[in-house]
Amino acid sequence: MQSLVFAGEWRPTRTVTVGATLQRDLRSSNIDRFDYDADSVNLYAQLLF
């Protein structure tokens, strides 16, 4: 299985965090039905109080 991930965060203030991740997963198999290919995006925000 191979994975590639890019991630980043930004803190505009002490109490706010905004971030994103981009992920690409690949898996090859000698059986065609078991090959795997996926892309995913994760966006998040955190508020501390």
N, C-alpha and C positions, 0 to 999 in steps of 0.2 A: 504494500500500500504506500502511496506517495501522497503527501499533503504539503500545501503551500498556504501560509497564513500571513496576511498583512493586518496590522492593528495600529490604532492611534487613539490618543485621548487628548482632550483639551479642557483646561480648567479656567473658565473665564473669571470665576471668583473662588474664594476659599471654600464655599459651600456647594458649588455646582461643578459637576463633572459630566462631560459629554464624550461619547466615544463610538467607535465603529470597528468591526473586524470583517475582513473578506477572506473566505477560505475556499480552496479548491482541493478536492480529494479524488484520487484515481486509484483504481485497483484493476489489474488484469489477471485473468485466469485462463487456464487451458480449457475450461468449459465455458462456452459463450454466454450462457445464462447468468454466470456469476461475475461478469465484468461489472465494474462499478465506476460511476462518474457523477460527481455532485459539486455544485457551487452553492455557497451560502453566504448571506450577508446578515450581520448582527449589528443593530443600532441600539444604543442605550443612553440613558441619562440618570444621574444620581443627584439627589438633593439632600444635603445634610442640615439638620436643624436641631 
